[in-house]
Amino acid sequence: MQQERIYHWLVDTIVDYAILMLDLQGNILSWNTGAQRLMGYLEKRQWVSTFPFIPPDLVESGFPVYELAKVNEAGRFEHEGLRKHKDGSTWWCHA
């Protein structure tokens, strides 16, 4: 239990990187303070593709579903591209 608390504390104190944990269906299970700070959102959405930091063109193309399929197939997936802050500005992301 102590190790789990230390782990959660460590992840939550990382403020320069957004760390999100998703289940295999794409539901956001947790995210750190860095995710809130970088994206500008405090609330979590149930499914990652409904979250406004994913650009609409990626959502419309079905990319979040493709991403999840690749994760389920290979156990991981990496992608670089633009994401949106709450204020509408964009930032480069390595996910």
N, C-alpha and C positions, 0 to 999 in steps of 0.2 A: 504494500500500500504506500509506503514512504517513497519508493522508486517511482510509482505512478504520479504522485503529487509533484515530485521533482521534475519529472518529464513534462507535465502540464505547465508547471511554472516556467520551465525553460522555453517551451514553444510559445507561450503567451508573452514572454518578455522580448521576443524577436520582433522588432518594429519596422525593420527595413525590408522585410519580405512577407508576402501574403502566404500563409500556410492554411490550406483548406483540406479537410478530410471528407471524402465522399464515400458512400456505399456503392456497390456495383450497379445500382440503378440510377446513380447520379444525384441522389439526395445528399444535401450538405449535412454532415454529421457534426462538424465543428469547424471553427476558424479562429485564427489568433488575432491579437490586437493589431498586428501589422496589416492584416487583410482589411480591417475596419479603417485604419488610417490611410492606407494606399488607395482604396477604392472610394472611401467617403460614405459608405453605407454602414449603419449600425445593425439593421435587421437582417436576418438570414431568410432566404427563400427556400422553399422545399426542394426544388429541383434546379440544378445548376443552369440549365438553359433558360430558365425564366428569370435569371438574375440579370439586371441591366448592365453589368460590366461586360457581358458577352455582346459584341457588336451584332446588330440585327441581321446583317448579311450572312454571318456565320450561322446564326440560329435558323434562318430561312433556308440555308443550303443543307441543313441537317447535320452540320459538323459536330455538335455535341453528342448526337446519337452515334455517329461514326467513331468519335473519341472513346465513348464508353464501350463500344463493340471491340475496339482494339485493346483496351485495358482488360476486358474480360477474356480476350483471346491470348494476349501476350503477357499480361500481368503489369504492364506499364505502357505509357504513351507520352511522347514529348512533342511539343509544338511551340513555335515562336510566332507572335503576331500582336496586333493591337488589341487593347482592352480599353474600356471607358471608365473614367472617374464619374462620380455622381454629378459633377459640374459640367459634364459633357466633353471635357478635354480627354485626350487619349495618352496612353503610355505603352511602351513596348514590354511584352511579357514573354518569359520563357516558362512554359507550363509543362 
